Amino acid sequence: MSTFVKSTSPSLAKRIEKEIAHEAVKEDKAVKHALKDLAHLEKKDHKASKKTDSAQKALEKAERKEESTLHTLQKQAKKHDDAASLARRRTLEADNAYAQEEKVHRVLEKKKVEVEAAIRKKDEHERERLKRLEEAAGLSPQPASSLNTSVSLDHPENAQAEKGPDPRQLH
C-alpha cells in the first residue's frame, strides 16, 4: 500500500488512484478466485459426502447380506446335521433289524430241526405201538411197506407225517 503524502500534484494523485484501482481489482480477483475455490471445494465436499453415504449404505447392505448368508448357512448346517443324525439312526435301526432277522432265522432253523426230530420220533413210536398191537392181537408183523400203507389208510395224519411236516405250519 502506498503512503499518504500530502502532496497535491495531479500526477501523484492519478498514480495513487491507479494503485488503489489496481489494488481493488487485485483484491476482487483474489476474492473471486477464493470464492471459486470455495465453490469448487464445497462441490468436492458434497461429492465426498455423497460417496461416503453411498459407501456406508453399501457397507450396511453387505453386512445384512453377510448376516443373511450366515443365517442361511447355519440353517443348512443344521439340516445337514439332522440328515446325518437321521442316517446314523436309520443305520442302527437297519443293523438291529438285520440282527433280529438273523436271530429269528436261527431260532426258526433250530425249531424246524426239533420238529422234524419230534415227527420222526412220533412216527417211530407209532410204528412200535402198531407192532405191539398186532403182536397182542396175534397177527404176524407185516412188511414195512404194507405197514406204512395201512397206517396211512387207517390214520390220515400219519400219512402226512410220512411225507414230512406241513410247510405252512413251520412258518
Helices and strands as residue ranges (DSSP letters): H 10-137, H 144-154, H 156-163, H 167-170
